[in-house]
Amino acid sequence: MQGKKSLKYQVEPGGSLHGKLRVPGDKSISHRSIMLGSLADGVTEVTGFLEGEDSLATLNAFRAMGVEIEGPHAGRVSIHGVGMHGLHEPDAPLDLGNSGTSMRLLSGLLAGQDLAITLTGDSSLSGRPMKRVIEPLTRMGAIIGATEAGTAPLVISPNSHLKGIDYPLPMASAQVKSAVLLAGLYAQGETVVTEPAPTRDHTERMLQGFGYPVKRDGSRASLVGGGALKACRIDVPADISSATFFLVGATIAPDSEMVLEHVGINPTRDGVISILRLMGADIEIENEQTVGGEPVADIRVRSSRLHGIDIPEDLVPLAIDEFPALFIAAACAEGVTRLTGAEELRVKESDRIQVMADGLTVLGIEAEPTMDGLKIRGGRLTGGCVESHGDHRIAMSFAMAALRASGAVEILDCANVNTSFPGFVHVANQTGLHIRQSEVS
Ligand code: S3P
């Protein structure tokens, strides 16, 4: 995963977006399909799997722990589950690249197993906070070493004595919730997690899909350790977080209309639709259905004039990965958009508040960062050169900004777009963008 070539995008200004598009599979669901499929009894068949670097990091980690996994071939993966106690110690540390979800969920899943395992990642992942998972897992009895700053590498010691806890999550984080629940599978007694606000519930849904009882009662999710998972089929929907770039692009570019097909619209993930609609976007949900326990639909979007809003704080966790793109929408809206209650954005793949404020400023937009959010005054975007800081979602968001810019937008450090959206440049160019990608030596 180390030594990636540096890539930059040169995006021509203007244009409109058209077409039907199925964006790649949901990243969160893809990770979880490998994790639970590996621990299940029997063969789990996955379709629509995201062949991006993050979910492949999870897949390779389980291969390194002895799980036979066929694929991915065009999104199909067959996982030969080894059962709850069938993983092996890998020969080397597990390198999880850029993927926070892999590291946090794996630390929970491995905390109560009789295995000594070290988890490492790239420079971005090695700077991200891991105390948030180490703290509850330690309370359960896990032994996990980290740097003094509470960052990776994480050194997990063999352990078969976890006990269930009743844990109020200090922040709205699905990764922390999932880490505690996955550790709970190996703990004695009941593990309860209470969240301060609803966060994505794919772990709870998928555990139930694998036949593992999870009790859900308002903000509480709980399970009792010691059970087993039964292999199943998983159809991974298209990722609403990847569809978001086109929802924003087709909204801000004149004369545009797109249909994003088979997108996961789980109510813990659909905040972007609510926020864009509050800003005046024209978004319709079509062909809604439930596939493998997850709601899925086609989303039609047409250009529209946006206006600034105060983003309701209760929508923040439901759109947590969509703010870079939403900030571009705000830059194209009339008036001021204010985001508050979103301090979590500072500890994503980059500090998304600062990095987006810096990039928008380069493009001539007034953007004032605060501790927990950003105030953006809509205006005219100019061309310019912006830094993505190796953050996939920042890179793709600024590519969409070019649709309304008066000059070309150059975006640096774009290789990590492959973590969540392989083929982005090709797909974006087919729908109406003009992106040239080149290697930087
Ligand atoms: C994820 C949870 C979110 C999100 C991340 C994926 C998951 O992180 O930002 O991209 O799959 O559980 P937090 O739990 O840190 O909010």
Residues whose N, C-alpha, C, O or C-beta is under 5 A from the ligand:
A	BS01	S3P	S28 T101 A172 S173 A174 Q175 V176 I320 D321
